[in-house]
C-alpha cells in the first residue's frame, strides 16, 4: 500500500495477490465462519470450498461468462 513507509520483504504485487487470496477465502468462500469442530474438519471444508471455486471458475471460462471468479450464479 502507498501509505506504508517500508515496503517489507515481499514485492508489492506479491502482497496484493496474497491479500486477494485471503480475502476470497474469508469472504467469498465463507471460511471466517467455517463451523468446523476439528482441524481435520477445517481442512476438509477448506479444500471442498477451494475445489468448488475452481470448478466454478472453470465453468465460467467454458461458458464465456464476463466475470470468471463470481459465484453469484451458483448461490442458491
Secondary structure, DSSP 8 states (H G I E B T S, - for coil): -TT-SS--SS-HHHHHHHHHHHHIIIIIS-GGG---SSHHHHHHHHHHHHHHHHHHHHHHHHHT-S-TT--GGG--
